[in-house]
Amino acid sequence: MRTAANSATLGDLNVRLLLGAVRRRAQVSRPELAAELGLSLQAVTRIVAGLCRDGLLQSCGKKTLGVGQPTQFFQLVPDAVFSIGIQLQRTQLQLVLVDFCGNILRRQHYPLSDWLPRHVQPALLQQTRQLLAQLSMQQQQRLCGIGLAMPWFAGNSQFAARLYPQLSDDQLQALQQAWHGVDPAADLQAELQLAVFPENDGSAAAAAELWLGKPVAADFLYLYLDQLVAGGLVLNGQLWRGRHGNAAHLAVLPVKQGELLLQQPDANTINIGLQAAIALLDIPLVIIDSAGATAELPALLAELEQRMQHWPAMGLLAPTLQQGSLGADAMLLGAAMLPLYQAFAPDRTVL
């Protein structure tokens, strides 16, 4: 398994920042990196040489920029590192193998008939082993780990009631008790003897948007419209997890007396929820993505922008709205990013 420890240069924060800059730009020159990171050209040249030597960066040719000699550009090496991402939902299990650039190389899907741990955990182990068996020798040697994105409170009976309306109150209570003390990530790691990195599914999706998307600000609130509403929070370019790993749990945000955001996530309730969130956080950007028909998102964003024009003018500044860039794969790619984030990103609060 390949980790950050395999490269002496990765202990340097500037190296991790440089890798992030290359990831954002796809192809970038050393002068551009020096300007963006505030480093000397000599320092950038040294770091780039080390990363090329480690097989993480490669030259992608030269381009002429104005007057003078052509400038050499660099990019990530896609097959330098691989990662597995698992999205464990209450109704299905999805798995992907991705490369260092976040490209999906393999994909698996497995429906879950119920949400009891005695059925979920064997399926999780069996499906992961099946994916691992399909990896080439090179992919196995360069596997960075497994990321697991799942509902943080897996046994929550109120959430389960929305997805399994056929269950009685007693059955929902039994479901909640069955999940008490169950740790799918720890069990999977023990069985496979591979590093498994768990994360709240909403926060994982926010991390994927941070690393693979193009957010227009370093601080943003992330809202994901899926089977249930999920959220994540990024501050100063870093995922903010909260003390219990459940920051920006927008699904339970009260929008009016006796009603939560998860009960009716339409433009009206989202607008009310955003007012409360922005009043507390004072951040400039809200990114909204969806697991469903992303074609409907522009209309939702347009309606929200209209509603924001009528926010109370008492020092509450409406944020910019941006559509998420990953759609239905946001949580799944977020899971796959967790091992890569741990090994190569400057922010390690995600784990």
C-alpha positions in Angstrom: 0.0 0.0 0.0 1.3 3.4 -0.9 1.0 6.2 1.7 2.5 9.6 2.3 5.4 7.8 4.2 6.6 6.5 0.9 7.7 10.0 -0.1 10.1 12.0 2.1 9.0 15.2 0.4 5.4 14.9 1.4 6.2 15.8 5.0 6.6 19.4 3.8 3.4 21.4 3.9 4.4 23.4 0.8 4.7 20.1 -1.1 1.1 19.2 -0.2 -0.1 22.7 -1.2 1.7 22.4 -4.5 0.0 19.1 -5.2 -3.3 20.7 -4.5 -2.5 23.6 -6.9 -1.6 21.1 -9.7 -4.8 19.2 -9.1 -6.9 22.4 -9.3 -5.3 23.6 -12.5 -4.7 20.1 -14.2 -1.7 21.5 -16.1 0.5 24.2 -14.6 4.0 25.7 -15.0 6.5 26.3 -12.2 6.2 30.1 -12.5 2.4 29.8 -12.1 2.9 27.6 -9.0 5.4 30.0 -7.5 3.0 32.9 -8.0 0.0 31.1 -6.6 1.7 29.7 -3.6 3.9 32.6 -2.8 7.1 30.6 -3.0 10.4 31.3 -4.8 10.9 29.7 -8.2 13.9 27.9 -6.8 11.8 26.3 -4.1 9.1 25.3 -6.5 11.7 23.8 -8.9 13.1 21.7 -6.0 9.6 20.5 -5.0 8.6 19.7 -8.5 11.8 17.7 -9.1 11.2 15.7 -6.0 7.6 14.9 -6.9 8.7 13.9 -10.4 11.3 11.7 -8.9 8.7 10.1 -6.6 6.4 9.4 -9.6 3.6 11.8 -8.5 4.2 14.5 -11.1 5.2 14.4 -14.8 6.0 16.8 -17.5 3.2 17.3 -20.0 5.1 19.3 -22.6 6.0 22.9 -23.2 3.9 25.9 -24.2 4.8 29.3 -25.5 3.4 32.0 -23.2 3.9 35.4 -24.9 7.5 36.3 -25.7 10.4 34.1 -24.8 11.3 30.4 -24.6 8.5 27.8 -24.2 7.6 27.0 -20.6 7.4 23.5 -19.3 4.1 22.3 -17.8 3.4 19.6 -15.2 0.5 17.4 -14.3 -0.4 14.6 -11.8 0.5 11.1 -12.8 -2.9 9.3 -12.8 -1.6 5.8 -12.1 0.7 7.0 -9.3 -1.8 6.1 -6.6 -5.2 4.4 -6.4 -8.0 4.5 -4.0 -11.3 2.7 -3.3 -14.4 4.6 -2.3 -17.5 3.0 -0.8 -20.8 4.8 -0.3 -23.0 2.9 2.2 -26.6 4.1 2.0 -29.6 2.7 3.7 -30.9 1.2 0.4 -27.8 0.4 -1.6 -24.0 -0.1 -1.6 -21.8 1.6 -4.2 -18.0 1.1 -4.7 -15.5 2.7 -7.1 -11.8 2.4 -7.8 -10.3 5.8 -8.7 -6.8 6.9 -9.7 -4.7 9.8 -8.4 -6.7 12.3 -10.5 -10.1 11.2 -9.3 -11.0 9.3 -12.5 -13.4 6.4 -11.9 -11.8 3.2 -13.2 -14.2 0.6 -11.9 -17.7 0.7 -10.4 -19.9 -1.7 -8.5 -23.5 -1.5 -7.2 -25.3 -3.7 -4.8 -28.9 -3.2 -3.5 -29.6 -3.6 0.2 -32.9 -5.3 1.0 -32.8 -4.0 4.6 -30.6 -1.9 6.9 -29.8 -4.5 9.7 -26.1 -4.8 10.4 -26.2 -8.6 10.1 -27.1 -8.1 6.4 -25.2 -4.9 5.7 -21.8 -5.9 7.0 -21.4 -9.2 5.1 -22.5 -7.5 1.9 -20.0 -4.7 2.5 -17.1 -7.2 3.0 -18.1 -9.4 0.1 -18.5 -6.5 -2.3 -15.2 -4.9 -1.3 -13.3 -8.2 -1.7 -14.9 -8.6 -5.1 -13.6 -5.2 -6.2 -10.1 -5.9 -4.7 -9.9 -9.1 -6.6 -10.3 -7.2 -9.9 -7.3 -4.9 -9.2 -4.1 -5.4 -11.2 -0.8 -6.0 -9.4 0.2 -2.4 -10.0 -3.1 -1.1 -8.6 -2.8 -3.4 -5.5 0.8 -2.2 -4.8 -0.2 1.5 -5.2 -3.5 1.3 -3.3 -3.7 4.1 -0.8 -6.6 2.8 1.2 -10.4 2.6 1.3 -12.7 5.4 2.1 -16.2 4.7 3.6 -18.9 7.4 3.4 -22.1 6.5 5.3 -24.8 8.1 7.5 -23.1 9.1 10.7 -26.0 7.9 12.9 -26.6 4.7 11.1 -29.4 3.4 13.4 -31.4 6.7 13.6 -35.0 5.4 13.6 -36.4 8.7 12.4 -34.3 8.7 9.2 -35.0 5.0 8.7 -38.8 5.6 8.9 -38.6 7.9 5.9 -36.9 5.2 3.8 -38.8 2.2 5.2 -42.4 3.4 5.8 -43.5 -0.2 6.1 -41.7 -0.8 9.4 -43.6 -0.5 12.7 -42.4 1.6 15.6 -41.1 -1.6 17.3 -39.2 -2.6 14.2 -37.6 0.8 13.9 -36.6 0.7 17.6 -35.1 -2.7 17.1 -33.2 -1.4 14.0 -31.7 1.4 16.1 -30.7 -1.0 18.9 -29.1 -3.3 16.3 -26.7 -0.6 15.1 -25.7 0.4 18.6 -21.9 -0.1 19.0 -21.5 -1.3 15.4 -18.5 0.1 13.5 -18.5 -1.0 9.9 -15.2 0.8 9.1 -13.3 -0.8 11.9 -14.7 -4.3 11.1 -13.8 -3.9 7.4 -10.3 -2.8 8.3 -9.8 -5.8 10.6 -11.1 -8.3 8.0 -9.1 -6.9 5.1 -6.0 -5.6 6.9 -6.2 -2.4 4.8 -6.5 1.1 6.0 -10.2 2.2 6.0 -11.1 5.9 6.5 -14.7 6.5 7.5 -16.6 9.8 7.1 -20.0 11.3 7.3 -21.5 11.0 3.8 -22.4 14.7 3.6 -18.9 15.8 4.7 -17.3 13.3 2.3 -19.3 14.9 -0.6 -18.1 18.4 0.6 -14.5 17.2 0.6 -15.0 15.9 -3.0 -16.3 19.2 -4.1 -13.4 20.9 -2.4 -10.8 18.7 -4.0 -12.3 17.8 -7.4 -14.7 20.7 -8.0 -14.1 24.4 -8.5 -15.5 26.3 -5.5 -15.3 30.0 -6.0 -14.4 30.7 -2.3 -12.3 29.0 0.4 -15.3 29.1 2.8 -18.5 27.4 1.8 -21.5 25.6 3.1 -22.4 22.5 1.1 -25.9 21.1 0.7 -26.6 17.8 -1.0 -30.1 16.7 -2.0 -30.3 12.9 -1.9 -32.6 10.4 -0.3 -32.2 12.7 2.7 -30.7 16.2 2.9 -26.9 16.1 3.7 -24.4 18.8 4.3 -20.8 19.7 4.9 -18.8 22.8 5.9 -15.5 24.0 4.5 -13.6 26.8 6.3 -10.4 28.3 5.0 -10.1 25.6 2.4 -10.4 22.8 5.0 -13.2 20.5 5.8 -14.7 21.4 9.2 -15.9 18.1 10.8 -17.1 19.4 14.1 -16.5 17.7 17.5 -18.5 14.6 16.6 -17.8 14.5 12.9 -21.3 15.8 12.1 -20.9 19.5 11.3 -23.4 21.0 8.9 -26.0 18.3 9.6 -28.6 20.4 7.7 -31.2 17.7 7.6 -32.3 18.4 11.2 -32.1 22.2 10.9 -35.4 23.7 12.1 -37.1 25.8 9.5 -40.3 26.6 11.3 -42.2 25.4 14.4 -42.2 21.6 14.5 -40.7 21.2 11.0 -37.2 20.2 10.0 -35.4 20.9 6.7 -35.3 17.1 5.9 -39.1 17.0 5.9 -39.7 19.3 3.0 -36.4 20.3 1.2 -37.9 22.8 -1.2 -36.9 26.3 -2.1 -38.9 27.8 0.8 -37.4 25.6 3.6 -33.9 25.7 2.1 -34.1 29.5 2.0 -35.2 29.7 5.6 -32.4 27.2 6.6 -29.8 29.2 4.7 -30.8 32.4 6.6 -30.1 30.6 9.9 -26.9 29.1 8.7 -25.5 32.3 7.2 -26.5 34.3 10.3 -24.3 31.9 12.3 -21.4 31.3 9.9 -21.2 34.5 7.8 -19.6 32.7 4.8 -19.7 33.9 1.2 -20.6 30.8 -0.7 -23.3 28.0 -0.7 -22.8 25.0 -3.0 -25.9 22.9 -3.7 -25.7 19.5 -5.5 -28.1 16.7 -6.1 -28.2 13.0 -6.5 -31.2 13.3 -8.8 -32.0 15.4 -11.9 -29.2 18.0 -11.9 -31.0 19.7 -14.7 -33.5 21.0 -12.1 -30.8 22.6 -9.9 -30.4 25.8 -11.9 -34.1 26.6 -11.4 -33.8 25.9 -7.7 -30.7 28.2 -7.4 -32.5 30.9 -9.4 -35.5 30.8 -7.1 -33.3 30.8 -4.0 -31.4 33.9 -5.3 -34.8 35.7 -5.8 -35.8 34.8 -2.2 -32.4 36.0 -0.9 -33.1 39.4 -2.2 -35.8 39.7 0.4 -33.7 38.7 3.4 -33.9 41.0 6.4 -31.5 43.9 5.8 -30.0 43.7 9.4 -26.4 42.9 8.6 -27.2 39.6 7.0 -25.3 39.3 3.7 -26.6 36.8 1.2 -24.0 34.3 -0.1 -23.2 33.5 -3.7 -24.9 30.3 -4.8 -23.0 27.7 -6.9 -24.2 24.5 -8.4 -22.1 21.5 -7.4 -20.0 19.8 -10.1 -20.1 16.1 -9.1 -23.9 15.3 -9.1 -24.9 11.7 -8.2 -21.3 10.7 -7.7 -20.4 13.3 -5.1 -20.6 11.1 -2.0 -19.0 8.2 -3.7 -16.1 10.2 -5.0 -15.9 11.8 -1.6 -15.4 8.4 -0.1 -12.7 7.6 -2.6 -10.9 10.9 -1.9 -10.6 10.2 1.9 -7.4 8.1 1.7 -5.9 10.4 -0.9 -6.8 13.4 1.2 -5.1 11.9 4.2 -2.0 11.1 2.3 -1.5 14.1 0.1 -3.7 17.1 1.1 -2.5 19.9 3.5 -5.6 19.5 5.5 -5.8 16.4 7.7 -8.8 17.3 9.8 -11.0 15.3 7.5 -10.1 12.1 9.3 
